[in-house]
Amino acid sequence: MKIAIRRQLMSLQGSNRIRMGNYVVQRVGSSLNYRVMNARGELINIFPINDAVRLLMNQRLEEEPVEPLMPA
């Protein structure tokens, strides 16, 4: 599951966002940093990829399906 989350994050480009469980994630520029927001779009923090993967893995297993979101 860790590899699947990492691949999903690395595939994000531009202003694309993805919903993963309770979080919305967006890549920051061309770096491997990610904006992690709650379901309402409020910024929680900007995390390096390893921390973002860990956060997403630690959420409850009853997560919603991964779905791409339209750019804002």
CYANA upper distance limits for C-alpha pairs under 8 A (distance plus 0.5 A):
  1 MET  CA      5 ILE  CA      6.77
  1 MET  CA     57 MET  CA      8.29
  2 LYS  CA      6 ARG  CA      6.74
  2 LYS  CA     53 VAL  CA      7.30
  2 LYS  CA     57 MET  CA      7.47
  3 ILE  CA      7 ARG  CA      6.61
  4 ALA  CA      8 GLN  CA      6.64
  5 ILE  CA      9 LEU  CA      6.72
  5 ILE  CA     53 VAL  CA      6.82
  5 ILE  CA     56 LEU  CA      8.29
  6 ARG  CA     10 MET  CA      6.64
  6 ARG  CA     49 ILE  CA      7.93
  6 ARG  CA     53 VAL  CA      6.76
  7 ARG  CA     11 SER  CA      6.65
  8 GLN  CA     12 LEU  CA      7.46
  9 LEU  CA     25 VAL  CA      8.36
  9 LEU  CA     27 ARG  CA      7.90
  9 LEU  CA     49 ILE  CA      8.33
 10 MET  CA     32 LEU  CA      8.08
 12 LEU  CA     16 ASN  CA      6.63
 12 LEU  CA     17 ARG  CA      7.60
 12 LEU  CA     18 ILE  CA      8.41
 12 LEU  CA     26 GLN  CA      7.58
 12 LEU  CA     27 ARG  CA      6.64
 13 GLN  CA     27 ARG  CA      7.27
 14 GLY  CA     27 ARG  CA      7.82
 14 GLY  CA     29 GLY  CA      7.43
 15 SER  CA     26 GLN  CA      7.35
 15 SER  CA     27 ARG  CA      7.86
 15 SER  CA     71 PRO  CA      5.98
 15 SER  CA     72 ALA  CA      7.82
 16 ASN  CA     26 GLN  CA      6.84
 16 ASN  CA     27 ARG  CA      8.21
 16 ASN  CA     68 PRO  CA      8.05
 16 ASN  CA     69 LEU  CA      7.21
 16 ASN  CA     70 MET  CA      6.99
 16 ASN  CA     71 PRO  CA      5.59
 17 ARG  CA     24 VAL  CA      7.05
 17 ARG  CA     25 VAL  CA      6.05
 17 ARG  CA     26 GLN  CA      5.18
 17 ARG  CA     27 ARG  CA      8.12
 17 ARG  CA     68 PRO  CA      6.73
 17 ARG  CA     69 LEU  CA      5.82
 17 ARG  CA     70 MET  CA      7.48
 17 ARG  CA     71 PRO  CA      7.12
 18 ILE  CA     24 VAL  CA      6.08
 18 ILE  CA     25 VAL  CA      5.87
 18 ILE  CA     26 GLN  CA      7.22
 18 ILE  CA     66 VAL  CA      7.44
 18 ILE  CA     67 GLU  CA      6.43
 18 ILE  CA     68 PRO  CA      5.09
 18 ILE  CA     69 LEU  CA      6.04
 19 ARG  CA     23 TYR  CA      6.26
 19 ARG  CA     24 VAL  CA      4.85
 19 ARG  CA     25 VAL  CA      6.84
 19 ARG  CA     66 VAL  CA      6.16
 19 ARG  CA     67 GLU  CA      6.09
 19 ARG  CA     68 PRO  CA      6.99
 19 ARG  CA     69 LEU  CA      7.55
 20 MET  CA     24 VAL  CA      6.63
 20 MET  CA     25 VAL  CA      7.84
 20 MET  CA     56 LEU  CA      7.74
 20 MET  CA     63 GLU  CA      7.79
 20 MET  CA     64 GLU  CA      7.39
 20 MET  CA     65 PRO  CA      7.48
 20 MET  CA     66 VAL  CA      5.66
 20 MET  CA     67 GLU  CA      7.87
 21 GLY  CA     56 LEU  CA      8.31
 21 GLY  CA     59 GLN  CA      8.05
 21 GLY  CA     62 GLU  CA      8.36
 21 GLY  CA     63 GLU  CA      4.80
 21 GLY  CA     64 GLU  CA      5.29
 21 GLY  CA     65 PRO  CA      7.41
 21 GLY  CA     66 VAL  CA      7.64
 22 ASN  CA     38 ASN  CA      6.91
 22 ASN  CA     39 ALA  CA      6.39
 22 ASN  CA     59 GLN  CA      8.35
 22 ASN  CA     63 GLU  CA      7.56
 22 ASN  CA     64 GLU  CA      8.13
 23 TYR  CA     36 VAL  CA      6.99
 23 TYR  CA     37 MET  CA      6.14
 23 TYR  CA     38 ASN  CA      5.36
 23 TYR  CA     39 ALA  CA      6.14
 23 TYR  CA     56 LEU  CA      8.35
 24 VAL  CA     36 VAL  CA      6.41
 24 VAL  CA     37 MET  CA      5.55
 24 VAL  CA     38 ASN  CA      6.55
 24 VAL  CA     39 ALA  CA      6.74
 24 VAL  CA     41 GLY  CA      7.49
 25 VAL  CA     34 TYR  CA      6.97
 25 VAL  CA     35 ARG  CA      6.13
 25 VAL  CA     36 VAL  CA      5.23
 25 VAL  CA     37 MET  CA      6.76
 26 GLN  CA     34 TYR  CA      6.01
 26 GLN  CA     35 ARG  CA      5.60
 26 GLN  CA     36 VAL  CA      7.22
 27 ARG  CA     31 SER  CA      8.07
 27 ARG  CA     32 LEU  CA      7.64
 27 ARG  CA     33 ASN  CA      6.65
 27 ARG  CA     34 TYR  CA      4.94
 27 ARG  CA     35 ARG  CA      6.69
 28 VAL  CA     32 LEU  CA      7.72
 28 VAL  CA     33 ASN  CA      6.01
 28 VAL  CA     34 TYR  CA      5.86
 28 VAL  CA     35 ARG  CA      6.99
 32 LEU  CA     48 PRO  CA      6.49
 32 LEU  CA     49 ILE  CA      6.12
 33 ASN  CA     46 ILE  CA      7.02
 33 ASN  CA     47 PHE  CA      5.95
 33 ASN  CA     48 PRO  CA      4.81
 33 ASN  CA     49 ILE  CA      6.19
 34 TYR  CA     46 ILE  CA      5.92
 34 TYR  CA     47 PHE  CA      5.80
 34 TYR  CA     48 PRO  CA      6.76
 34 TYR  CA     49 ILE  CA      7.13
 34 TYR  CA     52 ALA  CA      7.46
 35 ARG  CA     43 LEU  CA      7.45
 35 ARG  CA     44 ILE  CA      8.14
 35 ARG  CA     45 ASN  CA      6.58
 35 ARG  CA     46 ILE  CA      4.94
 35 ARG  CA     47 PHE  CA      7.01
 36 VAL  CA     43 LEU  CA      6.64
 36 VAL  CA     44 ILE  CA      6.16
 36 VAL  CA     45 ASN  CA      6.19
 36 VAL  CA     46 ILE  CA      6.57
 36 VAL  CA     47 PHE  CA      7.75
 36 VAL  CA     52 ALA  CA      8.06
 37 MET  CA     41 GLY  CA      5.73
 37 MET  CA     42 GLU  CA      5.69
 37 MET  CA     43 LEU  CA      4.83
 37 MET  CA     44 ILE  CA      5.57
 37 MET  CA     45 ASN  CA      7.70
 38 ASN  CA     42 GLU  CA      6.05
 38 ASN  CA     43 LEU  CA      7.18
 38 ASN  CA     44 ILE  CA      7.12
 47 PHE  CA     51 ASP  CA      6.31
 47 PHE  CA     52 ALA  CA      6.02
 48 PRO  CA     52 ALA  CA      6.72
 49 ILE  CA     53 VAL  CA      6.59
 50 ASN  CA     54 ARG  CA      6.73
 51 ASP  CA     55 LEU  CA      6.63
 52 ALA  CA     56 LEU  CA      6.69
 53 VAL  CA     57 MET  CA      6.58
 54 ARG  CA     58 ASN  CA      6.65
 55 LEU  CA     59 GLN  CA      7.16
 59 GLN  CA     63 GLU  CA      8.19
